[in-house]
Amino acid sequence: MLINAAQKLNIKLNESIVVGDRWRDIQAGQTVNCKCYYINNNYKERKPKKPYIEISHLKELVKEFKKNY
Protein backbone atom coordinates (compact mmCIF):
# COMPACT_ATOMS: atom_id res chain seq x y z
CA MET A 1 0.00 0.00 0.00
CA LEU A 2 2.78 2.45 0.86
CA ILE A 3 4.69 1.62 -2.30
CA ASN A 4 1.61 2.04 -4.49
CA ALA A 5 0.80 5.41 -2.91
CA ALA A 6 4.40 6.56 -3.28
CA GLN A 7 4.43 5.68 -6.96
CA LYS A 8 1.10 7.37 -7.65
CA LEU A 9 1.95 10.52 -5.71
CA ASN A 10 5.68 10.67 -6.49
CA ILE A 11 6.67 10.38 -2.82
CA LYS A 12 10.23 9.56 -1.81
CA LEU A 13 9.71 6.99 0.93
CA ASN A 14 13.30 7.24 2.16
CA GLU A 15 12.58 10.91 2.93
CA SER A 16 9.22 10.18 4.58
CA ILE A 17 8.10 9.23 8.06
CA VAL A 18 5.66 6.71 9.46
CA VAL A 19 3.98 7.30 12.81
CA GLY A 20 2.25 4.37 14.45
CA ASP A 21 1.17 2.84 17.72
CA ARG A 22 1.35 -0.81 16.69
CA TRP A 23 4.33 -2.97 15.73
CA ARG A 24 2.75 -3.57 12.31
CA ASP A 25 2.74 0.17 11.54
CA ILE A 26 6.43 0.44 12.31
CA GLN A 27 7.28 -2.73 10.41
CA ALA A 28 5.51 -1.38 7.32
CA GLY A 29 7.52 1.84 7.49
CA GLN A 30 10.78 0.02 8.02
CA THR A 31 10.11 -2.23 5.04
CA VAL A 32 10.02 0.78 2.71
CA ASN A 33 12.90 2.64 4.46
CA CYS A 34 10.86 5.38 6.15
CA LYS A 35 11.96 6.99 9.40
CA CYS A 36 9.61 5.52 12.02
CA TYR A 37 8.10 7.02 15.15
CA TYR A 38 6.45 4.64 17.60
CA ILE A 39 3.82 5.95 19.99
CA ASN A 40 3.97 3.54 22.91
CA ASN A 41 0.44 3.12 24.25
CA ASN A 42 1.49 0.04 26.25
CA TYR A 43 -0.78 -2.32 24.37
CA LYS A 44 -0.66 -5.95 25.45
CA GLU A 45 1.26 -6.99 22.35
CA ARG A 46 4.83 -7.16 21.23
CA LYS A 47 6.77 -4.00 20.54
CA PRO A 48 8.28 -3.29 17.14
CA LYS A 49 11.86 -4.18 16.38
CA LYS A 50 14.38 -1.35 16.22
CA PRO A 51 15.13 1.01 14.56
CA TYR A 52 12.42 3.47 15.53
CA ILE A 53 12.14 6.56 17.68
CA GLU A 54 9.79 6.12 20.61
CA ILE A 55 7.54 9.05 21.46
CA SER A 56 4.87 9.37 24.11
CA HIS A 57 2.29 11.15 21.97
CA LEU A 58 1.88 12.96 18.66
CA LYS A 59 2.34 16.38 20.27
CA GLU A 60 5.92 15.40 21.11
CA LEU A 61 6.65 14.75 17.43
CA VAL A 62 5.04 18.03 16.36
CA LYS A 63 7.23 19.95 18.82
CA GLU A 64 10.32 18.20 17.46
CA PHE A 65 9.44 19.09 13.87
CA LYS A 66 8.75 22.71 14.78
CA LYS A 67 12.23 22.99 16.32
CA ASN A 68 13.98 21.46 13.31
CA TYR A 69 12.05 22.87 10.34
PQR file with spaces between the fields and no chain letter, atoms N, CA, C, O and H, PARSE charges and radii, in Angstrom:
ATOM       1  N    MET     1       0.818   -1.187    0.000 -0.4000 1.5000
ATOM       2  CA   MET     1       0.000    0.000    0.000 -0.0000 2.0000
ATOM       3  C    MET     1       0.871    1.263    0.000  0.5500 1.7000
ATOM       4  O    MET     1       0.600    2.201   -0.751 -0.5500 1.4000
ATOM       5  N    LEU     2       1.893    1.291    0.821 -0.4000 1.5000
ATOM       6  CA   LEU     2       2.781    2.451    0.855 -0.0000 2.0000
ATOM       7  C    LEU     2       3.520    2.632   -0.461  0.5500 1.7000
ATOM       8  O    LEU     2       3.683    3.754   -0.941 -0.5500 1.4000
ATOM       9  H    LEU     2       2.113    0.530    1.431  0.4000 1.0000
ATOM      10  N    ILE     3       3.958    1.542   -1.033 -0.4000 1.5000
ATOM      11  CA   ILE     3       4.688    1.618   -2.300 -0.0000 2.0000
ATOM      12  C    ILE     3       3.771    2.118   -3.412  0.5500 1.7000
ATOM      13  O    ILE     3       4.164    2.973   -4.206 -0.5500 1.4000
ATOM      14  H    ILE     3       3.826    0.631   -0.643  0.4000 1.0000
ATOM      15  N    ASN     4       2.561    1.592   -3.470 -0.4000 1.5000
ATOM      16  CA   ASN     4       1.613    2.040   -4.495 -0.0000 2.0000
ATOM      17  C    ASN     4       1.313    3.527   -4.354  0.5500 1.7000
ATOM      18  O    ASN     4       1.292    4.251   -5.349 -0.5500 1.4000
ATOM      19  H    ASN     4       2.241    0.897   -2.825  0.4000 1.0000
ATOM      20  N    ALA     5       1.082    3.986   -3.140 -0.4000 1.5000
ATOM      21  CA   ALA     5       0.802    5.407   -2.911 -0.0000 2.0000
ATOM      22  C    ALA     5       2.004    6.263   -3.300  0.5500 1.7000
ATOM      23  O    ALA     5       1.849    7.324   -3.906 -0.5500 1.4000
ATOM      24  H    ALA     5       1.099    3.398   -2.331  0.4000 1.0000
ATOM      25  N    ALA     6       3.189    5.801   -2.953 -0.4000 1.5000
ATOM      26  CA   ALA     6       4.404    6.556   -3.277 -0.0000 2.0000
ATOM      27  C    ALA     6       4.576    6.686   -4.783  0.5500 1.7000
ATOM      28  O    ALA     6       4.961    7.746   -5.278 -0.5500 1.4000
ATOM      29  H    ALA     6       3.314    4.939   -2.461  0.4000 1.0000
ATOM      30  N    GLN     7       4.297    5.626   -5.503 -0.4000 1.5000
ATOM      31  CA   GLN     7       4.429    5.676   -6.961 -0.0000 2.0000
ATOM      32  C    GLN     7       3.392    6.613   -7.577  0.5500 1.7000
ATOM      33  O    GLN     7       3.714    7.404   -8.463 -0.5500 1.4000
ATOM      34  H    GLN     7       3.985    4.765   -5.102  0.4000 1.0000
ATOM      35  N    LYS     8       2.167    6.526   -7.114 -0.4000 1.5000
ATOM      36  CA   LYS     8       1.098    7.374   -7.651 -0.0000 2.0000
ATOM      37  C    LYS     8       1.327    8.849   -7.357  0.5500 1.7000
ATOM      38  O    LYS     8       1.062    9.708   -8.198 -0.5500 1.4000
ATOM      39  H    LYS     8       1.905    5.883   -6.394  0.4000 1.0000
ATOM      40  N    LEU     9       1.824    9.134   -6.154 -0.4000 1.5000
ATOM      41  CA   LEU     9       1.954   10.516   -5.705 -0.0000 2.0000
ATOM      42  C    LEU     9       3.379   11.062   -5.784  0.5500 1.7000
ATOM      43  O    LEU     9       3.649   12.180   -5.347 -0.5500 1.4000
ATOM      44  H    LEU     9       2.039    8.436   -5.472  0.4000 1.0000
ATOM      45  N    ASN    10       4.284   10.265   -6.345 -0.4000 1.5000
ATOM      46  CA   ASN    10       5.678   10.666   -6.491 -0.0000 2.0000
ATOM      47  C    ASN    10       6.307   11.047   -5.136  0.5500 1.7000
ATOM      48  O    ASN    10       6.915   12.108   -4.993 -0.5500 1.4000
ATOM      49  H    ASN    10       4.065    9.357   -6.700  0.4000 1.0000
ATOM      50  N    ILE    11       6.145   10.170   -4.174 -0.4000 1.5000
ATOM      51  CA   ILE    11       6.665   10.380   -2.819 -0.0000 2.0000
ATOM      52  C    ILE    11       7.967    9.598   -2.669  0.5500 1.7000
ATOM      53  O    ILE    11       8.052    8.437   -3.068 -0.5500 1.4000
ATOM      54  H    ILE    11       5.651    9.309   -4.291  0.4000 1.0000
ATOM      55  N    LYS    12       8.966   10.235   -2.097 -0.4000 1.5000
ATOM      56  CA   LYS    12      10.232    9.563   -1.805 -0.0000 2.0000
ATOM      57  C    LYS    12      10.116    8.948   -0.409  0.5500 1.7000
ATOM      58  O    LYS    12      10.206    9.655    0.596 -0.5500 1.4000
ATOM      59  H    LYS    12       8.897   11.179   -1.772  0.4000 1.0000
ATOM      60  N    LEU    13       9.921    7.659   -0.354 -0.4000 1.5000
ATOM      61  CA   LEU    13       9.705    6.995    0.928 -0.0000 2.0000
ATOM      62  C    LEU    13      10.907    7.107    1.856  0.5500 1.7000
ATOM      63  O    LEU    13      10.738    7.180    3.074 -0.5500 1.4000
ATOM      64  H    LEU    13       9.848    7.085   -1.169  0.4000 1.0000
ATOM      65  N    ASN    14      12.113    7.124    1.306 -0.4000 1.5000
ATOM      66  CA   ASN    14      13.302    7.236    2.161 -0.0000 2.0000
ATOM      67  C    ASN    14      13.448    8.633    2.769  0.5500 1.7000
ATOM      68  O    ASN    14      14.311    8.855    3.618 -0.5500 1.4000
ATOM      69  H    ASN    14      12.250    7.065    0.317  0.4000 1.0000
ATOM      70  N    GLU    15      12.603    9.575    2.333 -0.4000 1.5000
ATOM      71  CA   GLU    15      12.576   10.909    2.927 -0.0000 2.0000
ATOM      72  C    GLU    15      11.276   11.142    3.703  0.5500 1.7000
ATOM      73  O    GLU    15      10.972   12.271    4.088 -0.5500 1.4000
ATOM      74  H    GLU    15      11.902    9.395    1.644  0.4000 1.0000
ATOM      75  N    SER    16      10.526   10.087    3.924 -0.4000 1.5000
ATOM      76  CA   SER    16       9.219   10.182    4.576 -0.0000 2.0000
ATOM      77  C    SER    16       9.267    9.569    5.967  0.5500 1.7000
ATOM      78  O    SER    16      10.230    8.899    6.337 -0.5500 1.4000
ATOM      79  H    SER    16      10.773    9.170    3.611  0.4000 1.0000
ATOM      80  N    ILE    17       8.209    9.812    6.727 -0.4000 1.5000
ATOM      81  CA   ILE    17       8.097    9.233    8.064 -0.0000 2.0000
ATOM      82  C    ILE    17       6.808    8.421    8.164  0.5500 1.7000
ATOM      83  O    ILE    17       5.838    8.649    7.441 -0.5500 1.4000
ATOM      84  H    ILE    17       7.426   10.357    6.427  0.4000 1.0000
ATOM      85  N    VAL    18       6.839    7.473    9.082 -0.4000 1.5000
ATOM      86  CA   VAL    18       5.656    6.713    9.464 -0.0000 2.0000
ATOM      87  C    VAL    18       5.505    6.874   10.964  0.5500 1.7000
ATOM      88  O    VAL    18       6.466    6.719   11.717 -0.5500 1.4000
ATOM      89  H    VAL    18       7.627    7.288    9.670  0.4000 1.0000
ATOM      90  N    VAL    19       4.294    7.186   11.391 -0.4000 1.5000
ATOM      91  CA   VAL    19       3.976    7.296   12.815 -0.0000 2.0000
ATOM      92  C    VAL    19       2.944    6.226   13.108  0.5500 1.7000
ATOM      93  O    VAL    19       1.931    6.126   12.416 -0.5500 1.4000
ATOM      94  H    VAL    19       3.513    7.312   10.779  0.4000 1.0000
ATOM      95  N    GLY    20       3.197    5.429   14.127 -0.4000 1.5000
ATOM      96  CA   GLY    20       2.246    4.373   14.454 -0.0000 2.0000
ATOM      97  C    GLY    20       2.293    3.981   15.909  0.5500 1.7000
ATOM      98  O    GLY    20       3.252    4.273   16.624 -0.5500 1.4000
ATOM      99  H    GLY    20       4.021    5.511   14.689  0.4000 1.0000
ATOM     100  N    ASP    21       1.234    3.309   16.334 -0.4000 1.5000
ATOM     101  CA   ASP    21       1.170    2.844   17.720 -0.0000 2.0000
ATOM     102  C    ASP    21       1.088    1.320   17.817  0.5500 1.7000
ATOM     103  O    ASP    21       0.798    0.771   18.880 -0.5500 1.4000
ATOM     104  H    ASP    21       0.455    3.071   15.753  0.4000 1.0000
ATOM     105  N    ARG    22       1.341    0.660   16.719 -0.4000 1.5000
ATOM     106  CA   ARG    22       1.353   -0.806   16.689 -0.0000 2.0000
ATOM     107  C    ARG    22       2.626   -1.271   15.978  0.5500 1.7000
ATOM     108  O    ARG    22       3.163   -0.567   15.122 -0.5500 1.4000
ATOM     109  H    ARG    22       1.577    1.106   15.855  0.4000 1.0000
ATOM     110  N    TRP    23       3.096   -2.449   16.339 -0.4000 1.5000
ATOM     111  CA   TRP    23       4.325   -2.965   15.725 -0.0000 2.0000
ATOM     112  C    TRP    23       4.171   -3.101   14.223  0.5500 1.7000
ATOM     113  O    TRP    23       5.142   -2.935   13.486 -0.5500 1.4000
ATOM     114  H    TRP    23       2.661   -3.021   17.034  0.4000 1.0000
ATOM     115  N    ARG    24       2.962   -3.403   13.754 -0.4000 1.5000
ATOM     116  CA   ARG    24       2.754   -3.566   12.306 -0.0000 2.0000
ATOM     117  C    ARG    24       2.947   -2.244   11.553  0.5500 1.7000
ATOM     118  O    ARG    24       3.456   -2.232   10.432 -0.5500 1.4000
ATOM     119  H    ARG    24       2.173   -3.538   14.353  0.4000 1.0000
ATOM     120  N    ASP    25       2.542   -1.150   12.166 -0.4000 1.5000
ATOM     121  CA   ASP    25       2.740    0.165   11.540 -0.0000 2.0000
ATOM     122  C    ASP    25       4.224    0.427   11.318  0.5500 1.7000
ATOM     123  O    ASP    25       4.652    0.841   10.241 -0.5500 1.4000
ATOM     124  H    ASP    25       2.128   -1.159   13.076  0.4000 1.0000
ATOM     125  N    ILE    26       4.990    0.174   12.366 -0.4000 1.5000
ATOM     126  CA   ILE    26       6.432    0.439   12.310 -0.0000 2.0000
ATOM     127  C    ILE    26       7.104   -0.511   11.326  0.5500 1.7000
ATOM     128  O    ILE    26       7.978   -0.100   10.563 -0.5500 1.4000
ATOM     129  H    ILE    26       4.643   -0.163   13.241  0.4000 1.0000
ATOM     130  N    GLN    27       6.705   -1.762   11.340 -0.4000 1.5000
ATOM     131  CA   GLN    27       7.281   -2.734   10.411 -0.0000 2.0000
ATOM     132  C    GLN    27       7.009   -2.325    8.961  0.5500 1.7000
ATOM     133  O    GLN    27       7.887   -2.461    8.109 -0.5500 1.4000
ATOM     134  H    GLN    27       5.995   -2.097   11.960  0.4000 1.0000
ATOM     135  N    ALA    28       5.826   -1.836    8.679 -0.4000 1.5000
ATOM     136  CA   ALA    28       5.506   -1.383    7.320 -0.0000 2.0000
ATOM     137  C    ALA    28       6.426   -0.242    6.905  0.5500 1.7000
ATOM     138  O    ALA    28       6.944   -0.239    5.789 -0.5500 1.4000
ATOM     139  H    ALA    28       5.112   -1.726    9.371  0.4000 1.0000
ATOM     140  N    GLY    29       6.633    0.723    7.792 -0.4000 1.5000
ATOM     141  CA   GLY    29       7.520    1.841    7.494 -0.0000 2.0000
ATOM     142  C    GLY    29       8.957    1.412    7.305  0.5500 1.7000
ATOM     143  O    GLY    29       9.645    1.898    6.408 -0.5500 1.4000
ATOM     144  H    GLY    29       6.212    0.720    8.699  0.4000 1.0000
ATOM     145  N    GLN    30       9.405    0.515    8.137 -0.4000 1.5000
ATOM     146  CA   GLN    30      10.775    0.021    8.021 -0.0000 2.0000
ATOM     147  C    GLN    30      10.993   -0.720    6.715  0.5500 1.7000
ATOM     148  O    GLN    30      12.064   -0.622    6.116 -0.5500 1.4000
ATOM     149  H    GLN    30       8.846    0.120    8.866  0.4000 1.0000
ATOM     150  N    THR    31      10.001   -1.449    6.274 -0.4000 1.5000
ATOM     151  CA   THR    31      10.106   -2.233    5.044 -0.0000 2.0000
ATOM     152  C    THR    31      10.370   -1.352    3.829  0.5500 1.7000
ATOM     153  O    THR    31      11.043   -1.771    2.886 -0.5500 1.4000
ATOM     154  H    THR    31       9.131   -1.528    6.760  0.4000 1.0000
ATOM     155  N    VAL    32       9.837   -0.128    3.853 -0.4000 1.5000
ATOM     156  CA   VAL    32      10.023    0.782    2.706 -0.0000 2.0000
ATOM     157  C    VAL    32      11.011    1.908    3.026  0.5500 1.7000
ATOM     158  O    VAL    32      11.051    2.918    2.325 -0.5500 1.4000
ATOM     159  H    VAL    32       9.290    0.212    4.618  0.4000 1.0000
ATOM     160  N    ASN    33      11.808    1.731    4.088 -0.4000 1.5000
ATOM     161  CA   ASN    33      12.898    2.644    4.460 -0.0000 2.0000
ATOM     162  C    ASN    33      12.439    4.030    4.897  0.5500 1.7000
ATOM     163  O    ASN    33      13.123    5.019    4.632 -0.5500 1.4000
ATOM     164  H    ASN    33      11.775    0.910    4.658  0.4000 1.0000
ATOM     165  N    CYS    34      11.301    4.114    5.558 -0.4000 1.5000
ATOM     166  CA   CYS    34      10.859    5.380    6.153 -0.0000 2.0000
ATOM     167  C    CYS    34      11.467    5.518    7.551  0.5500 1.7000
ATOM     168  O    CYS    34      11.807    4.520    8.187 -0.5500 1.4000
ATOM     169  H    CYS    34      10.746    3.311    5.774  0.4000 1.0000
ATOM     170  N    LYS    35      11.598    6.734    8.013 -0.4000 1.5000
ATOM     171  CA   LYS    35      11.960    6.987    9.398 -0.0000 2.0000
ATOM     172  C    LYS    35      10.693    6.745   10.221  0.5500 1.7000
ATOM     173  O    LYS    35       9.633    7.278    9.893 -0.5500 1.4000
ATOM     174  H    LYS    35      11.322    7.544    7.496  0.4000 1.0000
ATOM     175  N    CYS    36      10.793    5.951   11.281 -0.4000 1.5000
ATOM     176  CA   CYS    36       9.609    5.516   12.016 -0.0000 2.0000
ATOM     177  C    CYS    36       9.568    6.086   13.430  0.5500 1.7000
ATOM     178  O    CYS    36      10.574    6.132   14.138 -0.5500 1.4000
ATOM     179  H    CYS    36      11.654    5.518   11.548  0.4000 1.0000
ATOM     180  N    TYR    37       8.378    6.514   13.812 -0.4000 1.5000
ATOM     181  CA   TYR    37       8.098    7.019   15.153 -0.0000 2.0000
ATOM     182  C    TYR    37       7.022    6.147   15.768  0.5500 1.7000
ATOM     183  O    TYR    37       5.929    6.000   15.222 -0.5500 1.4000
ATOM     184  H    TYR    37       7.560    6.476   13.237  0.4000 1.0000
ATOM     185  N    TYR    38       7.349    5.572   16.913 -0.4000 1.5000
ATOM     186  CA   TYR    38       6.453    4.644   17.602 -0.0000 2.0000
ATOM     187  C    TYR    38       5.853    5.325   18.823  0.5500 1.7000
ATOM     188  O    TYR    38       6.568    5.745   19.733 -0.5500 1.4000
ATOM     189  H    TYR    38       8.237    5.692   17.357  0.4000 1.0000
ATOM     190  N    ILE    39       4.531    5.427   18.829 -0.4000 1.5000
ATOM     191  CA   ILE    39       3.815    5.955   19.992 -0.0000 2.0000
ATOM     192  C    ILE    39       3.487    4.759   20.880  0.5500 1.7000
ATOM     193  O    ILE    39       2.660    3.919   20.526 -0.5500 1.4000
ATOM     194  H    ILE    39       3.950    5.086   18.090  0.4000 1.0000
ATOM     195  N    ASN    40       4.137    4.691   22.026 -0.4000 1.5000
ATOM     196  CA   ASN    40       3.969    3.542   22.910 -0.0000 2.0000
ATOM     197  C    ASN    40       2.749    3.751   23.803  0.5500 1.7000
ATOM     198  O    ASN    40       2.795    4.499   24.779 -0.5500 1.4000
ATOM     199  H    ASN    40       4.810    5.373   22.314  0.4000 1.0000
ATOM     200  N    ASN    41       1.666    3.077   23.450 -0.4000 1.5000
ATOM     201  CA   ASN    41       0.443    3.121   24.252 -0.0000 2.0000
ATOM     202  C    ASN    41       0.341    1.935   25.194  0.5500 1.7000
ATOM     203  O    ASN    41      -0.715    1.696   25.779 -0.5500 1.4000
ATOM     204  H    ASN    41       1.629    2.470   22.657  0.4000 1.0000
ATOM     205  N    ASN    42       1.426    1.191   25.344 -0.4000 1.5000
ATOM     206  CA   ASN    42       1.493    0.037   26.245 -0.0000 2.0000
ATOM     207  C    ASN    42       0.404   -0.988   25.980  0.5500 1.7000
ATOM     208  O    ASN    42      -0.202   -1.517   26.912 -0.5500 1.4000
ATOM     209  H    ASN    42       2.284    1.385   24.869  0.4000 1.0000
ATOM     210  N    TYR    43       0.158   -1.267   24.715 -0.4000 1.5000
ATOM     211  CA   TYR    43      -0.780   -2.324   24.368 -0.0000 2.0000
ATOM     212  C    TYR    43      -0.212   -3.661   24.803  0.5500 1.7000
ATOM     213  O    TYR    43       1.004   -3.819   24.916 -0.5500 1.4000
ATOM     214  H    TYR    43       0.650   -0.838   23.958  0.4000 1.0000
ATOM     215  N    LYS    44      -1.066   -4.598   25.039 -0.4000 1.5000
ATOM     216  CA   LYS    44      -0.658   -5.948   25.450 -0.0000 2.0000
ATOM     217  C    LYS    44      -0.285   -6.764   24.223  0.5500 1.7000
ATOM     218  O    LYS    44      -0.902   -7.787   23.926 -0.5500 1.4000
ATOM     219  H    LYS    44      -2.054   -4.470   24.946  0.4000 1.0000
ATOM     220  N    GLU    45       0.731   -6.298   23.519 -0.4000 1.5000
ATOM     221  CA   GLU    45       1.256   -6.995   22.345 -0.0000 2.0000
ATOM     222  C    GLU    45       2.732   -6.686   22.249  0.5500 1.7000
ATOM     223  O    GLU    45       3.256   -5.842   22.975 -0.5500 1.4000
ATOM     224  H    GLU    45       1.233   -5.467   23.760  0.4000 1.0000
ATOM     225  N    ARG    46       3.388   -7.372   21.354 -0.4000 1.5000
ATOM     226  CA   ARG    46       4.834   -7.155   21.234 -0.0000 2.0000
ATOM     227  C    ARG    46       5.122   -5.743   20.725  0.5500 1.7000
ATOM     228  O    ARG    46       4.292   -5.104   20.078 -0.5500 1.4000
ATOM     229  H    ARG    46       2.962   -8.058   20.764  0.4000 1.0000
ATOM     230  N    LYS    47       6.311   -5.294   21.039 -0.4000 1.5000
ATOM     231  CA   LYS    47       6.768   -3.998   20.536 -0.0000 2.0000
ATOM     232  C    LYS    47       7.474   -4.210   19.208  0.5500 1.7000
ATOM     233  O    LYS    47       7.924   -5.315   18.904 -0.5500 1.4000
ATOM     234  H    LYS    47       6.985   -5.813   21.564  0.4000 1.0000
ATOM     235  N    PRO    48       7.570   -3.147   18.419 -0.5600 1.5000
ATOM     236  CA   PRO    48       8.277   -3.292   17.139  0.2800 2.0000
ATOM     237  C    PRO    48       9.769   -3.508   17.358  0.5500 1.7000
ATOM     238  O    PRO    48      10.313   -3.199   18.418 -0.5500 1.4000
ATOM     239  N    LYS    49      10.404   -4.037   16.345 -0.4000 1.5000
ATOM     240  CA   LYS    49      11.862   -4.184   16.377 -0.0000 2.0000
ATOM     241  C    LYS    49      12.483   -2.853   15.998  0.5500 1.7000
ATOM     242  O    LYS    49      11.915   -2.098   15.209 -0.5500 1.4000
ATOM     243  H    LYS    49       9.963   -4.288   15.483  0.4000 1.0000
ATOM     244  N    LYS    50      13.634   -2.568   16.552 -0.4000 1.5000
ATOM     245  CA   LYS    50      14.375   -1.346   16.221 -0.0000 2.0000
ATOM     246  C    LYS    50      14.847   -1.422   14.782  0.5500 1.7000
ATOM     247  O    LYS    50      15.037   -2.540   14.301 -0.5500 1.4000
ATOM     248  H    LYS    50      14.096   -3.181   17.193  0.4000 1.0000
ATOM     249  N    PRO    51      15.050   -0.363   14.068 -0.5600 1.5000
ATOM     250  CA   PRO    51      15.134    1.011   14.562  0.2800 2.0000
ATOM     251  C    PRO    51      13.788    1.736   14.482  0.5500 1.7000
ATOM     252  O    PRO    51      13.026    1.564   13.531 -0.5500 1.4000
ATOM     253  N    TYR    52      13.524    2.536   15.489 -0.4000 1.5000
ATOM     254  CA   TYR    52      12.421    3.474   15.525 -0.0000 2.0000
ATOM     255  C    TYR    52      12.708    4.467   16.637  0.5500 1.7000
ATOM     256  O    TYR    52      13.547    4.217   17.502 -0.5500 1.4000
ATOM     257  H    TYR    52      14.143    2.675   16.262  0.4000 1.0000
ATOM     258  N    ILE    53      12.025    5.567   16.612 -0.4000 1.5000
ATOM     259  CA   ILE    53      12.137    6.558   17.680 -0.0000 2.0000
ATOM     260  C    ILE    53      10.852    6.488   18.475  0.5500 1.7000
ATOM     261  O    ILE    53       9.765    6.666   17.925 -0.5500 1.4000
ATOM     262  H    ILE    53      11.343    5.769   15.910  0.4000 1.0000
ATOM     263  N    GLU    54      10.971    6.231   19.761 -0.4000 1.5000
ATOM     264  CA   GLU    54       9.785    6.124   20.613 -0.0000 2.0000
ATOM     265  C    GLU    54       9.372    7.499   21.104  0.5500 1.7000
ATOM     266  O    GLU    54      10.199    8.270   21.591 -0.5500 1.4000
ATOM     267  H    GLU    54      11.854    6.086   20.207  0.4000 1.0000
ATOM     268  N    ILE    55       8.099    7.797   20.974 -0.4000 1.5000
ATOM     269  CA   ILE    55       7.540    9.051   21.463 -0.0000 2.0000
ATOM     270  C    ILE    55       6.325    8.725   22.318  0.5500 1.7000
ATOM     271  O    ILE    55       5.714    7.667   22.168 -0.5500 1.4000
ATOM     272  H    ILE    55       7.428    7.170   20.578  0.4000 1.0000
ATOM     273  N    SER    56       5.983    9.638   23.213 -0.4000 1.5000
ATOM     274  CA   SER    56       4.868    9.373   24.113 -0.0000 2.0000
ATOM     275  C    SER    56       3.522    9.765   23.517  0.5500 1.7000
ATOM     276  O    SER    56       2.489    9.197   23.874 -0.5500 1.4000
ATOM     277  H    SER    56       6.480   10.497   23.335  0.4000 1.0000
ATOM     278  N    HIS    57       3.535   10.728   22.617 -0.4000 1.5000
ATOM     279  CA   HIS    57       2.294   11.151   21.968 -0.0000 2.0000
ATOM     280  C    HIS    57       2.635   12.002   20.744  0.5500 1.7000
ATOM     281  O    HIS    57       3.777   12.432   20.579 -0.5500 1.4000
ATOM     282  H    HIS    57       4.374   11.190   22.327  0.4000 1.0000
ATOM     283  N    LEU    58       1.664   12.236   19.912 -0.4000 1.5000
ATOM     284  CA   LEU    58       1.884   12.956   18.662 -0.0000 2.0000
ATOM     285  C    LEU    58       2.359   14.386   18.894  0.5500 1.7000
ATOM     286  O    LEU    58       3.127   14.919   18.093 -0.5500 1.4000
ATOM     287  H    LEU    58       0.737   11.887   20.047  0.4000 1.0000
ATOM     288  N    LYS    59       1.914   15.006   19.968 -0.4000 1.5000
ATOM     289  CA   LYS    59       2.342   16.381   20.270 -0.0000 2.0000
ATOM     290  C    LYS    59       3.858   16.468   20.409  0.5500 1.7000
ATOM     291  O    LYS    59       4.463   17.470   20.028 -0.5500 1.4000
ATOM     292  H    LYS    59       1.290   14.573   20.618  0.4000 1.0000
ATOM     293  N    GLU    60       4.466   15.430   20.949 -0.4000 1.5000
ATOM     294  CA   GLU    60       5.923   15.401   21.106 -0.0000 2.0000
ATOM     295  C    GLU    60       6.605   15.456   19.732  0.5500 1.7000
ATOM     296  O    GLU    60       7.603   16.157   19.563 -0.5500 1.4000
ATOM     297  H    GLU    60       3.974   14.616   21.259  0.4000 1.0000
ATOM     298  N    LEU    61       6.083   14.739   18.780 -0.4000 1.5000
ATOM     299  CA   LEU    61       6.646   14.746   17.430 -0.0000 2.0000
ATOM     300  C    LEU    61       6.458   16.103   16.766  0.5500 1.7000
ATOM     301  O    LEU    61       7.367   16.593   16.097 -0.5500 1.4000
ATOM     302  H    LEU    61       5.273   14.170   18.917  0.4000 1.0000
ATOM     303  N    VAL    62       5.301   16.711   16.940 -0.4000 1.5000
ATOM     304  CA   VAL    62       5.035   18.033   16.361 -0.0000 2.0000
ATOM     305  C    VAL    62       6.012   19.057   16.917  0.5500 1.7000
ATOM     306  O    VAL    62       6.532   19.883   16.166 -0.5500 1.4000
ATOM     307  H    VAL    62       4.562   16.313   17.484  0.4000 1.0000
ATOM     308  N    LYS    63       6.270   19.019   18.209 -0.4000 1.5000
ATOM     309  CA   LYS    63       7.227   19.947   18.816 -0.0000 2.0000
ATOM     310  C    LYS    63       8.618   19.755   18.219  0.5500 1.7000
ATOM     311  O    LYS    63       9.325   20.725   17.946 -0.5500 1.4000
ATOM     312  H    LYS    63       5.849   18.349   18.819  0.4000 1.0000
ATOM     313  N    GLU    64       8.999   18.509   18.021 -0.4000 1.5000
ATOM     314  CA   GLU    64      10.323   18.204   17.459 -0.0000 2.0000
ATOM     315  C    GLU    64      10.432   18.758   16.035  0.5500 1.7000
ATOM     316  O    GLU    64      11.451   19.349   15.678 -0.5500 1.4000
ATOM     317  H    GLU    64       8.425   17.721   18.243  0.4000 1.0000
ATOM     318  N    PHE    65       9.415   18.576   15.242 -0.4000 1.5000
ATOM     319  CA   PHE    65       9.444   19.088   13.867 -0.0000 2.0000
ATOM     320  C    PHE    65       9.455   20.617   13.848  0.5500 1.7000
ATOM     321  O    PHE    65      10.123   21.213   13.004 -0.5500 1.4000
ATOM     322  H    PHE    65       8.587   18.096   15.532  0.4000 1.0000
ATOM     323  N    LYS    66       8.750   21.241   14.735 -0.4000 1.5000
ATOM     324  CA   LYS    66       8.745   22.715   14.780 -0.0000 2.0000
ATOM     325  C    LYS    66      10.137   23.256   15.104  0.5500 1.7000
ATOM     326  O    LYS    66      10.537   24.296   14.581 -0.5500 1.4000
ATOM     327  H    LYS    66       8.207   20.757   15.421  0.4000 1.0000
ATOM     328  N    LYS    67      10.869   22.559   15.958 -0.4000 1.5000
ATOM     329  CA   LYS    67      12.227   22.987   16.318 -0.0000 2.0000
ATOM     330  C    LYS    67      13.185   22.843   15.134  0.5500 1.7000
ATOM     331  O    LYS    67      14.076   23.672   14.950 -0.5500 1.4000
ATOM     332  H    LYS    67      10.545   21.714   16.384  0.4000 1.0000
ATOM     333  N    ASN    68      13.004   21.804   14.344 -0.4000 1.5000
ATOM     334  CA   ASN    68      13.981   21.460   13.307 -0.0000 2.0000
ATOM     335  C    ASN    68      13.636   21.962   11.905  0.5500 1.7000
ATOM     336  O    ASN    68      14.475   21.899   11.007 -0.5500 1.4000
ATOM     337  H    ASN    68      12.280   21.130   14.494  0.4000 1.0000
ATOM     338  N    TYR    69      12.425   22.457   11.706 -0.4000 1.5000
ATOM     339  CA   TYR    69      12.049   22.866   10.344 -0.0000 2.0000
ATOM     340  C    TYR    69      11.428   24.218   10.307  0.5500 1.7000
ATOM     341  O    TYR    69      11.060   24.699    9.235 -0.5500 1.4000
ATOM     342  H    TYR    69      11.743   22.508   12.435  0.4000 1.0000
